[in-house]
């Protein structure tokens, strides 16, 4: 499974719980999913590999990069997963995968 496919699978797992989400969060997940579908694997890797080619003072952040967008709603997703852990354990799992992917979880290592 490619990295792009892995991110798409996480989004699909999150979307299974869209009934718990705000319209804004559902919209963002849909936007990221649509952006992923239009990107090539190479384009996705270039936008998410973290490689910089300019000094920090000249570097711009691509606010539409999939992982940047997902990182922006990660806390909201975590709160939602924690609040519904008893009835939606698979949501908690999807959020843990997202945290591992973004690098905010020190205890999760995706395969």
N, CA, C and O atoms as CSV, one atom per row, in Angstrom:
chain,resi,resn,atom,element,x,y,z
A,1,UNK,N,N,0.852,-1.173,0.000
A,1,UNK,CA,C,0.000,0.000,0.000
A,1,UNK,C,C,0.895,1.232,0.000
A,1,UNK,O,O,1.800,1.361,0.824
A,2,UNK,N,N,0.630,2.120,-0.922
A,2,UNK,CA,C,1.414,3.351,-1.006
A,2,UNK,C,C,1.024,4.296,0.134
A,2,UNK,O,O,-0.010,4.126,0.780
A,3,UNK,N,N,1.861,5.273,0.358
A,3,UNK,CA,C,1.578,6.264,1.410
A,3,UNK,C,C,0.293,7.029,1.102
A,3,UNK,O,O,-0.498,7.313,2.001
A,4,UNK,N,N,0.092,7.356,-0.162
A,4,UNK,CA,C,-1.123,8.062,-0.571
A,4,UNK,C,C,-2.349,7.189,-0.299
A,4,UNK,O,O,-3.358,7.681,0.207
A,5,UNK,N,N,-2.271,5.910,-0.628
A,5,UNK,CA,C,-3.382,4.988,-0.369
A,5,UNK,C,C,-3.637,4.837,1.131
A,5,UNK,O,O,-4.781,4.705,1.566
A,6,UNK,N,N,-2.564,4.859,1.908
A,6,UNK,CA,C,-2.685,4.751,3.359
A,6,UNK,C,C,-3.459,5.950,3.924
A,6,UNK,O,O,-4.337,5.787,4.771
A,7,UNK,N,N,-3.124,7.142,3.451
A,7,UNK,CA,C,-3.823,8.349,3.897
A,7,UNK,C,C,-5.285,8.303,3.452
A,7,UNK,O,O,-6.179,8.669,4.215
A,8,UNK,N,N,-5.523,7.862,2.238
A,8,UNK,CA,C,-6.899,7.735,1.738
A,8,UNK,C,C,-7.700,6.760,2.588
A,8,UNK,O,O,-8.867,7.011,2.886
A,9,UNK,N,N,-7.084,5.651,2.980
A,9,UNK,CA,C,-7.770,4.659,3.819
A,9,UNK,C,C,-8.107,5.242,5.187
A,9,UNK,O,O,-9.185,4.978,5.719
A,10,UNK,N,N,-7.214,6.020,5.756
A,10,UNK,CA,C,-7.485,6.660,7.051
A,10,UNK,C,C,-8.678,7.600,6.913
A,10,UNK,O,O,-9.571,7.600,7.761
A,11,UNK,N,N,-8.694,8.400,5.847
A,11,UNK,CA,C,-9.799,9.335,5.635
A,11,UNK,C,C,-11.113,8.579,5.480
A,11,UNK,O,O,-12.131,8.983,6.043
A,12,UNK,N,N,-11.099,7.499,4.728
A,12,UNK,CA,C,-12.317,6.699,4.560
A,12,UNK,C,C,-12.798,6.144,5.900
A,12,UNK,O,O,-14.000,6.117,6.164
A,13,UNK,N,N,-11.871,5.704,6.740
A,13,UNK,CA,C,-12.251,5.205,8.066
A,13,UNK,C,C,-12.828,6.325,8.932
A,13,UNK,O,O,-13.775,6.103,9.687
A,14,UNK,N,N,-12.266,7.509,8.824
A,14,UNK,CA,C,-12.797,8.647,9.577
A,14,UNK,C,C,-14.191,9.019,9.081
A,14,UNK,O,O,-15.078,9.333,9.875
A,15,UNK,N,N,-14.377,8.981,7.769
A,15,UNK,CA,C,-15.662,9.369,7.189
A,15,UNK,C,C,-16.802,8.423,7.582
A,15,UNK,O,O,-17.971,8.801,7.505
A,16,UNK,N,N,-16.478,7.229,7.990
A,16,UNK,CA,C,-17.507,6.286,8.452
A,16,UNK,C,C,-18.221,6.805,9.700
A,16,UNK,O,O,-19.293,6.322,10.064
A,17,UNK,N,N,-17.615,7.781,10.336
A,17,UNK,CA,C,-18.162,8.350,11.577
A,17,UNK,C,C,-18.574,9.805,11.369
A,17,UNK,O,O,-18.592,10.597,12.311
A,18,UNK,N,N,-18.897,10.137,10.147
A,18,UNK,CA,C,-19.223,11.532,9.812
A,18,UNK,C,C,-20.470,12.033,10.536
A,18,UNK,O,O,-20.659,13.240,10.683
A,19,UNK,N,N,-21.325,11.106,10.992
A,19,UNK,CA,C,-22.518,11.534,11.724
A,19,UNK,C,C,-22.175,12.208,13.049
A,19,UNK,O,O,-23.009,12.911,13.620
A,20,UNK,N,N,-20.962,12.000,13.538
A,20,UNK,CA,C,-20.516,12.629,14.785
A,20,UNK,C,C,-19.814,13.970,14.546
A,20,UNK,O,O,-19.551,14.722,15.485
A,21,UNK,N,N,-19.520,14.253,13.294
A,21,UNK,CA,C,-18.680,15.403,12.956
A,21,UNK,C,C,-19.489,16.637,12.590
A,21,UNK,O,O,-20.641,16.556,12.162
A,22,UNK,N,N,-18.848,17.772,12.774
A,22,UNK,CA,C,-19.443,19.035,12.350
A,22,UNK,C,C,-19.424,19.096,10.818
A,22,UNK,O,O,-18.622,18.411,10.182
A,23,UNK,N,N,-20.294,19.905,10.232
A,23,UNK,CA,C,-20.269,20.051,8.768
A,23,UNK,C,C,-18.908,20.545,8.259
A,23,UNK,O,O,-18.475,20.151,7.176
A,24,UNK,N,N,-18.242,21.395,9.021
A,24,UNK,CA,C,-16.939,21.908,8.612
A,24,UNK,C,C,-15.903,20.781,8.555
A,24,UNK,O,O,-15.102,20.712,7.623
A,25,UNK,N,N,-15.927,19.911,9.549
A,25,UNK,CA,C,-14.984,18.801,9.585
A,25,UNK,C,C,-15.272,17.817,8.448
A,25,UNK,O,O,-14.346,17.339,7.792
A,26,UNK,N,N,-16.532,17.519,8.217
A,26,UNK,CA,C,-16.904,16.637,7.098
A,26,UNK,C,C,-16.443,17.242,5.777
A,26,UNK,O,O,-15.923,16.539,4.911
A,27,UNK,N,N,-16.636,18.543,5.629
A,27,UNK,CA,C,-16.222,19.229,4.409
A,27,UNK,C,C,-14.726,19.174,4.195
A,27,UNK,O,O,-14.264,18.968,3.073
A,28,UNK,N,N,-13.967,19.356,5.258
A,28,UNK,CA,C,-12.514,19.317,5.138
A,28,UNK,C,C,-12.048,17.919,4.749
A,28,UNK,O,O,-11.189,17.772,3.880
A,29,UNK,N,N,-12.607,16.896,5.383
A,29,UNK,CA,C,-12.221,15.527,5.030
A,29,UNK,C,C,-12.550,15.232,3.569
A,29,UNK,O,O,-11.770,14.583,2.871
A,30,UNK,N,N,-13.691,15.703,3.115
A,30,UNK,CA,C,-14.081,15.521,1.722
A,30,UNK,C,C,-13.120,16.252,0.787
A,30,UNK,O,O,-12.727,15.719,-0.250
A,31,UNK,N,N,-12.750,17.459,1.157
A,31,UNK,CA,C,-11.809,18.245,0.349
A,31,UNK,C,C,-10.454,17.551,0.245
A,31,UNK,O,O,-9.881,17.454,-0.840
A,32,UNK,N,N,-9.948,17.071,1.377
A,32,UNK,CA,C,-8.659,16.376,1.369
A,32,UNK,C,C,-8.748,15.114,0.512
A,32,UNK,O,O,-7.842,14.819,-0.267
A,33,UNK,N,N,-9.834,14.381,0.660
A,33,UNK,CA,C,-10.026,13.158,-0.123
A,33,UNK,C,C,-10.048,13.472,-1.623
A,33,UNK,O,O,-9.413,12.775,-2.415
A,34,UNK,N,N,-10.775,14.515,-2.006
A,34,UNK,CA,C,-10.828,14.916,-3.415
A,34,UNK,C,C,-9.460,15.359,-3.916
A,34,UNK,O,O,-9.075,15.020,-5.036
A,35,UNK,N,N,-8.721,16.109,-3.108
A,35,UNK,CA,C,-7.377,16.542,-3.496
A,35,UNK,C,C,-6.452,15.341,-3.696
A,35,UNK,O,O,-5.650,15.313,-4.629
A,36,UNK,N,N,-6.573,14.356,-2.817
A,36,UNK,CA,C,-5.751,13.153,-2.942
A,36,UNK,C,C,-6.040,12.418,-4.246
A,36,UNK,O,O,-5.127,11.913,-4.899
A,37,UNK,N,N,-7.304,12.363,-4.617
A,37,UNK,CA,C,-7.682,11.645,-5.829
A,37,UNK,C,C,-7.128,12.296,-7.082
A,37,UNK,O,O,-6.896,11.617,-8.082
A,38,UNK,N,N,-6.915,13.598,-7.038
A,38,UNK,CA,C,-6.397,14.291,-8.218
A,38,UNK,C,C,-4.871,14.313,-8.271
A,38,UNK,O,O,-4.296,14.671,-9.299
A,39,UNK,N,N,-4.210,13.935,-7.181
A,39,UNK,CA,C,-2.745,13.942,-7.121
A,39,UNK,C,C,-2.171,12.616,-7.590
A,39,UNK,O,O,-2.744,11.551,-7.360
A,40,UNK,N,N,-1.041,12.707,-8.244
A,40,UNK,CA,C,-0.288,11.488,-8.556
A,40,UNK,C,C,0.432,11.052,-7.284
A,40,UNK,O,O,0.574,11.836,-6.346
A,41,UNK,N,N,0.880,9.823,-7.256
A,41,UNK,CA,C,1.640,9.338,-6.103
A,41,UNK,C,C,2.900,10.181,-5.916
A,41,UNK,O,O,3.254,10.536,-4.792
A,42,UNK,N,N,3.564,10.496,-7.008
A,42,UNK,CA,C,4.782,11.306,-6.940
A,42,UNK,C,C,4.477,12.707,-6.408
A,42,UNK,O,O,5.213,13.232,-5.572
A,43,UNK,N,N,3.391,13.308,-6.894
A,43,UNK,CA,C,2.992,14.633,-6.423
A,43,UNK,C,C,2.662,14.626,-4.943
A,43,UNK,O,O,2.999,15.557,-4.212
A,44,UNK,N,N,1.997,13.562,-4.511
A,44,UNK,CA,C,1.674,13.441,-3.093
A,44,UNK,C,C,2.953,13.362,-2.265
A,44,UNK,O,O,3.083,14.048,-1.251
A,45,UNK,N,N,3.888,12.532,-2.693
A,45,UNK,CA,C,5.133,12.384,-1.943
A,45,UNK,C,C,5.908,13.693,-1.886
A,45,UNK,O,O,6.497,14.019,-0.855
A,46,UNK,N,N,5.916,14.448,-2.983
A,46,UNK,CA,C,6.623,15.727,-2.991
A,46,UNK,C,C,5.984,16.722,-2.028
A,46,UNK,O,O,6.684,17.534,-1.424
A,47,UNK,N,N,4.664,16.666,-1.880
A,47,UNK,CA,C,3.973,17.617,-1.000
A,47,UNK,C,C,4.006,17.193,0.459
A,47,UNK,O,O,3.666,17.986,1.337
A,48,UNK,N,N,4.408,15.963,0.734
A,48,UNK,CA,C,4.349,15.471,2.114
A,48,UNK,C,C,5.669,14.930,2.640
A,48,UNK,O,O,5.712,14.425,3.762
A,49,UNK,N,N,6.750,15.018,1.868
A,49,UNK,CA,C,7.992,14.396,2.315
A,49,UNK,C,C,8.783,15.225,3.321
A,49,UNK,O,O,9.728,14.721,3.929
A,50,UNK,N,N,8.413,16.479,3.501
A,50,UNK,CA,C,9.078,17.316,4.507
A,50,UNK,C,C,10.410,17.889,4.057
A,50,UNK,O,O,11.084,18.565,4.834
A,51,UNK,N,N,10.797,17.633,2.823
A,51,UNK,CA,C,12.060,18.157,2.317
A,51,UNK,C,C,11.899,19.641,2.034
A,51,UNK,O,O,10.923,20.068,1.417
A,52,UNK,N,N,12.872,20.424,2.494
A,52,UNK,CA,C,12.853,21.865,2.234
A,52,UNK,C,C,14.043,22.222,1.358
A,52,UNK,O,O,15.116,21.630,1.469
A,53,UNK,N,N,13.836,23.190,0.494
A,53,UNK,CA,C,14.890,23.590,-0.437
A,53,UNK,C,C,15.259,25.060,-0.286
A,53,UNK,O,O,16.050,25.597,-1.062
A,54,UNK,N,N,14.675,25.705,0.725
A,54,UNK,CA,C,14.930,27.118,0.958
A,54,UNK,C,C,15.143,27.327,2.451
A,54,UNK,O,O,14.723,26.503,3.263
A,55,UNK,N,N,15.797,28.429,2.813
A,55,UNK,CA,C,15.918,28.756,4.239
A,55,UNK,C,C,14.521,28.945,4.851
A,55,UNK,O,O,13.576,29.292,4.142
A,56,UNK,N,N,14.396,28.725,6.130
A,56,UNK,CA,C,13.102,28.827,6.805
A,56,UNK,C,C,12.450,30.186,6.608
A,56,UNK,O,O,11.227,30.282,6.512
A,57,UNK,N,N,13.250,31.224,6.547
A,57,UNK,CA,C,12.696,32.568,6.381
A,57,UNK,C,C,12.053,32.761,5.003
A,57,UNK,O,O,11.232,33.661,4.826
A,58,UNK,N,N,12.415,31.934,4.041
A,58,UNK,CA,C,11.865,32.044,2.694
A,58,UNK,C,C,10.850,30.944,2.375
A,58,UNK,O,O,10.175,30.993,1.347
A,59,UNK,N,N,10.752,29.977,3.244
A,59,UNK,CA,C,9.885,28.823,3.009
A,59,UNK,C,C,8.417,29.184,3.246
A,59,UNK,O,O,8.089,29.830,4.242
A,60,UNK,N,N,7.559,28.780,2.359
A,60,UNK,CA,C,6.125,28.988,2.547
A,60,UNK,C,C,5.471,27.653,2.871
A,60,UNK,O,O,5.946,26.599,2.449
A,61,UNK,N,N,4.401,27.706,3.608
A,61,UNK,CA,C,3.663,26.503,3.974
A,61,UNK,C,C,2.525,26.321,2.985
A,61,UNK,O,O,1.771,27.253,2.706
A,62,UNK,N,N,2.410,25.117,2.462
A,62,UNK,CA,C,1.325,24.789,1.539
A,62,UNK,C,C,0.113,24.387,2.376
A,62,UNK,O,O,0.002,23.236,2.797
A,63,UNK,N,N,-0.787,25.324,2.616
A,63,UNK,CA,C,-1.940,25.085,3.479
A,63,UNK,C,C,-2.892,24.036,2.919
A,63,UNK,O,O,-3.720,23.502,3.657
A,64,UNK,N,N,-2.789,23.734,1.640
A,64,UNK,CA,C,-3.656,22.731,1.011
A,64,UNK,C,C,-3.007,21.355,0.946
A,64,UNK,O,O,-3.601,20.417,0.414
A,65,UNK,N,N,-1.802,21.224,1.479
A,65,UNK,CA,C,-1.156,19.906,1.518
A,65,UNK,C,C,-1.990,18.998,2.424
A,65,UNK,O,O,-2.388,19.413,3.513
A,66,UNK,N,N,-2.258,17.771,1.990
A,66,UNK,CA,C,-3.158,16.890,2.745
A,66,UNK,C,C,-2.787,16.709,4.215
A,66,UNK,O,O,-3.657,16.782,5.083
A,67,UNK,N,N,-1.520,16.477,4.500
A,67,UNK,CA,C,-1.145,16.233,5.898
A,67,UNK,C,C,-1.227,17.502,6.739
A,67,UNK,O,O,-1.487,17.427,7.940
A,68,UNK,N,N,-1.010,18.660,6.132
A,68,UNK,CA,C,-1.147,19.934,6.853
A,68,UNK,C,C,-2.614,20.139,7.219
A,68,UNK,O,O,-2.935,20.516,8.346
A,69,UNK,N,N,-3.505,19.886,6.251
A,69,UNK,CA,C,-4.933,20.044,6.519
A,69,UNK,C,C,-5.390,19.074,7.611
A,69,UNK,O,O,-6.144,19.456,8.506
A,70,UNK,N,N,-4.938,17.832,7.539
A,70,UNK,CA,C,-5.341,16.839,8.546
A,70,UNK,C,C,-4.753,17.173,9.915
A,70,UNK,O,O,-5.402,16.962,10.940
A,71,UNK,N,N,-3.542,17.689,9.932
A,71,UNK,CA,C,-2.938,18.081,11.205
A,71,UNK,C,C,-3.741,19.203,11.862
A,71,UNK,O,O,-3.815,19.290,13.088
A,72,UNK,N,N,-4.338,20.056,11.038
A,72,UNK,CA,C,-5.134,21.170,11.554
A,72,UNK,C,C,-6.399,20.745,12.276
A,72,UNK,O,O,-6.913,21.486,13.114
A,73,UNK,N,N,-6.907,19.564,11.963
A,73,UNK,CA,C,-8.139,19.084,12.619
A,73,UNK,C,C,-7.884,17.879,13.516
A,73,UNK,O,O,-8.817,17.271,14.040
A,74,UNK,N,N,-6.638,17.551,13.680
A,74,UNK,CA,C,-6.276,16.384,14.477
A,74,UNK,C,C,-6.790,16.475,15.911
A,74,UNK,O,O,-7.313,15.493,16.438
A,75,UNK,N,N,-6.652,17.629,16.547
A,75,UNK,CA,C,-7.113,17.769,17.932
A,75,UNK,C,C,-8.630,17.584,18.030
A,75,UNK,O,O,-9.124,16.948,18.962
A,76,UNK,N,N,-9.355,18.136,17.074
A,76,UNK,CA,C,-10.811,17.985,17.063
A,76,UNK,C,C,-11.196,16.516,16.886
A,76,UNK,O,O,-12.105,16.023,17.553
A,77,UNK,N,N,-10.507,15.829,15.994
A,77,UNK,CA,C,-10.780,14.405,15.785
A,77,UNK,C,C,-10.448,13.590,17.030
A,77,UNK,O,O,-11.174,12.659,17.376
A,78,UNK,N,N,-9.356,13.936,17.701
A,78,UNK,CA,C,-8.968,13.217,18.918
A,78,UNK,C,C,-10.008,13.409,20.013
A,78,UNK,O,O,-10.371,12.450,20.694
A,79,UNK,N,N,-10.491,14.629,20.190
A,79,UNK,CA,C,-11.531,14.879,21.201
A,79,UNK,C,C,-12.797,14.087,20.873
A,79,UNK,O,O,-13.427,13.517,21.764
A,80,UNK,N,N,-13.158,14.056,19.612
A,80,UNK,CA,C,-14.332,13.320,19.160
A,80,UNK,C,C,-14.158,11.820,19.413
A,80,UNK,O,O,-15.079,11.153,19.884
A,81,UNK,N,N,-12.990,11.305,19.101
A,81,UNK,CA,C,-12.710,9.875,19.308
A,81,UNK,C,C,-12.706,9.530,20.798
A,81,UNK,O,O,-13.243,8.498,21.199
A,82,UNK,N,N,-12.106,10.389,21.610
A,82,UNK,CA,C,-12.072,10.141,23.054
A,82,UNK,C,C,-13.474,10.157,23.655
A,82,UNK,O,O,-13.797,9.335,24.513
A,83,UNK,N,N,-14.298,11.088,23.203
A,83,UNK,CA,C,-15.653,11.210,23.736
A,83,UNK,C,C,-16.543,10.031,23.342
A,83,UNK,O,O,-17.520,9.731,24.028
A,84,UNK,N,N,-16.207,9.367,22.243
A,84,UNK,CA,C,-17.040,8.275,21.735
A,84,UNK,C,C,-16.309,6.931,21.734
A,84,UNK,O,O,-16.691,6.007,21.017
A,85,UNK,N,N,-15.277,6.836,22.528
A,85,UNK,CA,C,-14.432,5.636,22.537
A,85,UNK,C,C,-15.215,4.360,22.844
A,85,UNK,O,O,-14.957,3.318,22.243
A,86,UNK,N,N,-16.151,4.432,23.758
A,86,UNK,CA,C,-16.895,3.232,24.163
A,86,UNK,C,C,-17.794,2.706,23.041
A,86,UNK,O,O,-17.959,1.494,22.896
A,87,UNK,N,N,-18.364,3.597,22.261
A,87,UNK,CA,C,-19.300,3.165,21.220
A,87,UNK,C,C,-18.676,3.129,19.829
A,87,UNK,O,O,-19.224,2.496,18.927
A,88,UNK,N,N,-17.538,3.797,19.641
A,88,UNK,CA,C,-16.880,3.852,18.333
A,88,UNK,C,C,-15.367,3.622,18.455
A,88,UNK,O,O,-14.579,4.518,18.152
A,89,UNK,N,N,-14.963,2.435,18.891
A,89,UNK,CA,C,-13.520,2.192,19.050
A,89,UNK,C,C,-12.747,2.280,17.730
A,89,UNK,O,O,-11.556,2.590,17.723
A,90,UNK,N,N,-13.434,2.002,16.610
A,90,UNK,CA,C,-12.743,2.086,15.320
A,90,UNK,C,C,-12.403,3.526,14.948
A,90,UNK,O,O,-11.460,3.756,14.190
A,91,UNK,N,N,-13.146,4.491,15.462
A,91,UNK,CA,C,-12.817,5.899,15.254
A,91,UNK,C,C,-11.526,6.222,15.992
A,91,UNK,O,O,-10.652,6.902,15.454
A,92,UNK,N,N,-11.407,5.744,17.202
A,92,UNK,CA,C,-10.189,5.957,17.986
A,92,UNK,C,C,-8.983,5.360,17.257
A,92,UNK,O,O,-7.900,5.944,17.247
A,93,UNK,N,N,-9.186,4.200,16.653
A,93,UNK,CA,C,-8.113,3.547,15.902
A,93,UNK,C,C,-7.697,4.380,14.690
A,93,UNK,O,O,-6.505,4.536,14.425
A,94,UNK,N,N,-8.665,4.911,13.958
A,94,UNK,CA,C,-8.362,5.738,12.787
A,94,UNK,C,C,-7.616,7.007,13.192
A,94,UNK,O,O,-6.697,7.441,12.497
A,95,UNK,N,N,-8.009,7.595,14.308
A,95,UNK,CA,C,-7.327,8.802,14.795
A,95,UNK,C,C,-5.901,8.462,15.225
A,95,UNK,O,O,-4.982,9.248,14.997
A,96,UNK,N,N,-5.710,7.295,15.845
A,96,UNK,CA,C,-4.364,6.868,16.233
A,96,UNK,C,C,-3.483,6.674,14.997
A,96,UNK,O,O,-2.300,7.012,15.023
A,97,UNK,N,N,-4.049,6.133,13.918
A,97,UNK,CA,C,-3.293,5.992,12.671
A,97,UNK,C,C,-2.899,7.367,12.137
A,97,UNK,O,O,-1.768,7.569,11.695
A,98,UNK,N,N,-3.829,8.299,12.182
A,98,UNK,CA,C,-3.553,9.657,11.722
A,98,UNK,C,C,-2.448,10.294,12.561
A,98,UNK,O,O,-1.532,10.914,12.020
A,99,UNK,N,N,-2.534,10.142,13.868
A,99,UNK,CA,C,-1.501,10.696,14.746
A,99,UNK,C,C,-0.140,10.100,14.426
A,99,UNK,O,O,0.864,10.812,14.399
A,100,UNK,N,N,-0.105,8.793,14.183
A,100,UNK,CA,C,1.158,8.147,13.831
A,100,UNK,C,C,1.710,8.653,12.517
A,100,UNK,O,O,2.919,8.843,12.378
A,101,UNK,N,N,0.846,8.869,11.566
A,101,UNK,CA,C,1.252,9.364,10.259
A,101,UNK,C,C,1.808,10.783,10.347
A,101,UNK,O,O,2.822,11.105,9.730
A,102,UNK,N,N,1.138,11.611,11.114
A,102,UNK,CA,C,1.550,13.007,11.241
A,102,UNK,C,C,2.758,13.130,12.168
A,102,UNK,O,O,3.494,14.116,12.110
A,103,UNK,N,N,2.957,12.138,13.010
A,103,UNK,CA,C,4.123,12.139,13.874
A,103,UNK,C,C,3.873,12.693,15.256
A,103,UNK,O,O,4.818,13.019,15.975
A,104,UNK,N,N,2.606,12.805,15.644
A,104,UNK,CA,C,2.313,13.383,16.947
A,104,UNK,C,C,2.152,12.326,18.027
A,104,UNK,O,O,1.953,12.656,19.196
A,105,UNK,N,N,2.235,11.085,17.653
A,105,UNK,CA,C,2.098,10.019,18.630
A,105,UNK,C,C,3.433,9.308,18.758
A,105,UNK,O,O,3.976,8.808,17.772
A,106,UNK,N,N,3.953,9.266,19.955
A,106,UNK,CA,C,5.229,8.616,20.158
A,106,UNK,C,C,5.089,7.106,20.342
A,106,UNK,O,O,6.078,6.375,20.292
A,107,UNK,N,N,3.862,6.645,20.553
A,107,UNK,CA,C,3.670,5.234,20.823
A,107,UNK,C,C,3.070,4.464,19.654
A,107,UNK,O,O,2.811,3.267,19.782
A,108,UNK,N,N,2.842,5.115,18.525
A,108,UNK,CA,C,2.215,4.442,17.381
A,108,UNK,C,C,3.177,4.422,16.207
A,108,UNK,O,O,3.713,5.457,15.811
A,109,UNK,N,N,3.388,3.252,15.663
A,109,UNK,CA,C,4.297,3.084,14.535
A,109,UNK,C,C,3.583,2.343,13.422
A,109,UNK,O,O,3.463,1.119,13.494
A,110,UNK,N,N,3.099,3.037,12.384
A,110,UNK,CA,C,2.403,2.353,11.293
A,110,UNK,C,C,3.359,1.431,10.539
A,110,UNK,O,O,4.557,1.700,10.449
A,111,UNK,N,N,2.822,0.361,10.010
A,111,UNK,CA,C,3.652,-0.609,9.281
A,111,UNK,C,C,3.933,-0.135,7.890
A,111,UNK,O,O,4.616,-0.821,7.130
